[in-house]
Amino acid sequence: MTKIDVFSGFLGAGKTTLIKKLLKEGYDGEKLVLIENEFGEIGIDGGFMKDAGIEVTEMNQGCICCSLVGDFGKALEKVLDEFAPDRILIEPSGVGKLSDVIKAVMDIGSDKLTLNSYTTVADATKIKMYMKNFGEFYKNQVETAKTIVLSRTQKLSEEKLSEAVQMIRELNEHATIVTTSWDDISGMQILAAMETENKFADDLLKDEDICPACGHHHDEDEHEHHHHNGECCHHDHDGEHGHHHHEDGECCHHHEHDHDDGECCHGHHHDHEHGHHHHHADEVFTSMGIETAKKFTKEDLENALSKLSGEEFGVVLRAKGIVQGADGVWYHFDFVPEEFEVRTGAADVTGRMCVIGSKLAEDKIKALFNV
């Protein structure tokens, strides 16, 4: 039986970094296959996985949950037949809906597969911003997750981290939330959190003889017959996967609408009564891929990236690339709003960069990088 681990998370949250850590510290001696679904024209991240001996299938045609439902099933069957892995890691597009990815896996219905974990990586410093501006996609990833791994928690004060956890809890009260800085815990610890149901609160309440469903003390002579609304509270469990879905999602266009998890987001499912509809990622997010032989100085790159959060360029959510340096080295860069990193790295066959966001001003972005 092949386990499937799904790693969801908004653009730039750190999905790939987490997978790297788990490859190094968590998945010990297992035969692994990674399936990526990049939103954008250029896949940047495949190289290091191939170096690690991991087979990578990059899917660049769009949202895994919509345009790739058919091909996705075939891809999984092919992976099973050709590689017979112990585990398949799925890293869907950062703007995909986790509920749709889970549905795509479940729809395959193969007795060779088991959905082992579905984890969302969330940048603890940007939760409020993403909820406000891209709620339809962001909230779905948080609501649906079995485990939520917060990234960049070391950058927050204790008070701000508590606020971040509270925002997550308002959307998902049952998921295990990992708040410790990744530098302080091992990949094995994170993997254990991903694979274990969050029974901590239930076990604690059980020790105190308190019913987890109603919060009341129960004497032994009640014999588990304390009822609420006609149902015994000892059997009042949330659904099959142990998570609670909210239907108050905020649409990225600032309408309120209902979520119907598992439906395709191509816009086929409409709420005609209220005039709202679900958005496909392609309706809201755009990407631009640039290939260039231009040589950059580190100062050139840092100057461009420092300005990329400006409103004149649209809402830039993620940029990453590999470009040649003027001094002979190659620069790898990553950008999320108000934050970027430029480092030296391996050469590529040509310079490449990918910018993802909403209402991108492509000409101005190209002018900014002078390409």
N, C-alpha and C positions, 0 to 999 in steps of 0.2 A: 504494500500500500504506500503510495507516494503522498507525502504531506504537502499541502499548499500553504504558504505564508504570504499574505497580501500586505504590502507596505504602502499605505495611503499617506497623503500629506500635501498641503498647499505648496505652491511653487517656492522653492528655496528653503523649505522647512528643515531639510537635512536628511531626507530619506536615503540618499546614496551614502552619506557619511555613516548613518546607522547600519546600513547593510555591510559596509566595509568593516565596521567594528565587529559585527556578528560573524562575518567570514573569518576574521582573525581570532576571535575570542569565544565564539559561541557554537558555531557549527563544526564540531570536532570530527573530522574524518568522514563526513557525509558526502555523498555524491550529489552535487547541486546543479541546478539549472536556473538561471535568471532570465525572466522575460520582462523586457522594458517596453513601455508604451509612452514614448516621448510625445508631448504636444509641441509641435514645431517642425521645421523643415530639416533641421540638422540634429543628429544625435551626437552629443559630445562625450558622454560618460562611459561608452562601451569599452574603451581601451584598457582601463585598469582591470576590469573583470576578465578580459581575455588573458591578460598577463598572469592573473591568478589561476588560470586553468578552468575558468567557468565559461560554459557556453552561453552566449548572449544572442537573443533574438530581439532586435530593435524594431518596434512597430511605429512607424512615423505617419500613418495615415489618419490619425485623429483619435477620438475618444474610444477607449477600449470597450465601453459599455454600449456604444451605439453602432458606429460604422464598422466595428470589428467583432460583433457578436458571433457571426458565422466563422470568420477566419480565426478568431480566438480559440474556438472549440477545436478546429482542425490543428491549430498550432500546438495546443496541449496534447492532443492525441499523438501528433508527430514526435513531440518531445518524449512522451512516454514510450513509444515504440523504439525510437532511436537510441535513447540514453538510459532509460529505466532508472531515473534518479531516485534517491531517497527523499528528496525535497525539491519543490519548485518554488522559487521566490518570484513574486509578481510585483513589479513596481509600476503601477499605472500612472497615467498623466496626472500632474499636480492639480489640474482643474477638472478631473473626472470625479464622478460621484461614487463613493465607496459602496453604497447599496447596490449600484448597478454592476460593479465588478463582482461582488459576492453573488449576485443573481446569475451573472454570466458563468461563473464557476459551477454553481449549483445546477444550472440548466444542462450542463454536459452529462450529468448523471452517470458518470463512470464509476464502476466498483473498484477501479484502480486508484482513485483519488479520494482524499479526505481534506476538507477545509480545516486546517489546523489552527490558524490564527489570522486575525485581521486587525492590523495595528495602524493607528494614525499618528504621524509625527507632526507636532504643532510647535511653531516658534513662539515661545512664551512671551516674547516682547512685542508681538504683532497681532495678538488675538483680537483685540477690540477693533483694530483697523480693518482686518479682513472680514470680521463679522458684519461690520457696518456696510462695507462696499461690495462684498461678494458673498453675501449670506447664503444664497441658494446653493452654492457649491461647497463653501467652507463648512457650514453647519452640518451638511449631510455627512461629511467626512468625520466630524466629531461625534455626531449623534449615533452613528452606526458602529463605531469602533468598539472592539472588545478590550483593547488596551490603548492608552494614549501616552505616548512618550514625548514629554516636553523637551525642546531643545533650547539652548542659550539661557538656561535658568541661572547660570552663574553671573549673568549680567544684571540680574534683578535684585532689588532689596527684598528682605523677607516679606514686607508689606505688599510690594508689587507682585511677588510670586503668589501670595495668598489670594490676591485679586484675580490673577490669571487662573488659578485652580478653581475659584468660585465661578468664573465665567464658563469654564469647561463643565463644571458640575451642573450648571443650570441647563445644559444641553444633554448631558449624559451622566446620570447619577450612579451607574453601575460599573462603568469601566475602571480597570486598574489604571491609575495615573502615576507615571514615573516622573518625579520632580527633581531627583538628584542629578547633579552635573555628570555628564557621561564620563568625564575624566576620573570620577571618584568611584565608579562601579564598573564591573566587568560585563562583557557581552553575554556571558553565561547567565548573569543575574537578570539582564534585560530579557533574554530569551525565556527564562523561567517566568517572568512577569507576563510575557506574551502568551505563554502556553497554559497558564494557570487561571482558572476562574477566580474572580475576586471574592473570596469567602471570608476575608479578614473581619469585616464588620459583623457578618452572621456568626462567625465563631466567637467573637468577643461577646456578642449579646447572648449567645447560648451559654457561655460560661456564667453569665450573670442571671440566667434563667429568665431572659426577656425575649419575647417573641419578636423576631426581626420584621414581621409584617405589620404589627400594630404598635410595638413599643411598650406593651404592658407586661407586667410580671405575671407568670402563670404558676399556680400551685400544682403539685403533682396530681391532686385529685381531680383536676379539670380534664385530664386524659385527652388533651389536644382537641377539645371540643369548643373552644372559644371562637365564636363566630362574629364576622363582620359582614354586613350586607348579605347575609345568607350563606357566606362561604367561610370555611375554616381558615383562619389566618395562617396556619402552619402549611397550607397548600396554596397560598396566594403568591405564586411565583410569576415573574415576568416571563416573556415569551421564550421560545425555544433557545435563542442565543443569549438570553440573560441581559438584554438591553432594552431600554425604553425609548420609543420614538416620540418626538414632539412634532406637532404640526403647526408650529408658529414661525416657520422659516421665513427669513426676510429675503426677498428677491434682490438680485444684484441691480435691478432697475428701480429699487426702492418701492415696489408694490408689496403688499402682503399677499401670500398665496399659500395654498396647501401643498404639501409634499406627498407624493404617492410613491413610496420607495419601491424600487423594482421595475418601475415603468421606464421605457426608453425615453431619453430626454431630447429626442429629435423634434419635439413640438407636436408629436402625434396625440399626446394626452393633453386635453384642454379642459379647463374649468370654465365652460361657457357661461355659466350662471353669473360668475363674477368677472368674466372677461380676462382672466389670467391664464398663463400657460407656463409650462416648464421650458427652460432654455437648454439647448444643446451648447456645449462649451464653445463650439465654433461660432455661435451667434454673439457671444459676449467677448471672448478672448481671441486675439490674433497673434501671429508670430511672424517674425521676419528672420530669414537666414541670410547671412552675408559670407561669401568666400572672398578672401583678399590676400594678395601677396605683399601688401603694404607692411613696412617695418615700423614698429612703434617704439618710442622710448617709454620707460616706465612712467615718466612724468606725463606723457601724452595720454596714456591709458587712465591714470589716476585722475587727471583733470577732466576727461570725458565722463568717467564713471561718477565723479563727484557732482556732476550737473544733471545726471540722468533722471533724478527724481523730480526735476522741474516740470511744471504743468504743461509747458509748451511741447513736450515730447509725448503727451498722453499719460496714461497710468501704466508705467513700466513696473512690472511685478518681478521680473526675473531676467537676468542677462548672464550669459556665460560664454566663454570662448577660449580659443588657443590661437595666439598670433605670434609672429616672429618679432624678436626685438632688434632694435637698431644696433645693439652691441653684440649681436650674434647669439644671444640666448633666446629661448622661447618663453613667452609669458602666458600663464593660465589665469583667467580672471573669473570671479563670481560676483554677482550683484543681486541684492534684494533691496527694497526701499530703504533709503538712508544708510546703507551699509554695503561695503564692497571689500574684496580682497584681491590683490594681485601677487602672484608668486611665480617663480621659475619652474619649468617642467619640461617634459619630453617634447621633441619636435613632432610636427604632424606633416602630412603631405602638402598641405597648404593652410593658410590662416583661415580660421572659421569662427564665427560668432553667431549666437542666436539670442534674439530679444523677444520676450513674451509679455503681453499685457492687454490693456483694453484701450481702444481708440488711439492706436499708435500713430504718431506722425513720422512715417518712415523716412521721408526726405530729410527732415530735420535730424533724425537719429543718424542717418548716413553722413550728414554734414558734420555732426558733432564728432564722429570718429574719423572724418575726412576720408571716407571710402566711397 
